[in-house]
Amino acid sequence: MFARKVSMHLKVDGAAEFKKKIESEVIPILRKQAGFLDEITLLYNRATFPEVTKILASVIDGAARVQTYEVLNSTILKTVAAVAA
């Protein structure tokens, strides 16, 4: 499993608009992603990430920084399974 961390600097007074764009435009795009396997990561880097940065361009200052990590162990799957049971 992989995790991705994206960090960016918001423009002054851009937090409210950033939140609105994340909730209404970015999260729906990310929910369509199948996951973070190698092929999906390539698709994200080539198509999804540029689309997301275009959406957020008016509220961020400079370029976003992306870091990808391999997750060795996670408790989130155990939590989801427990809630579903």
Secondary structure as GFF3:
##gff-version 3
##sequence-region A 1 85
A	DSSP	beta_strand	2	10	.	.	.	ID=ss1
A	DSSP	alpha_helix	15	21	.	.	.	ID=ss2
A	DSSP	pi_helix	22	26	.	.	.	ID=ss3
A	DSSP	alpha_helix	27	31	.	.	.	ID=ss4
A	DSSP	alpha_helix	38	43	.	.	.	ID=ss5
A	DSSP	pi_helix	44	48	.	.	.	ID=ss6
A	DSSP	alpha_helix	49	56	.	.	.	ID=ss7
A	DSSP	beta_strand	60	70	.	.	.	ID=ss8
A	DSSP	alpha_helix	76	84	.	.	.	ID=ss9
###
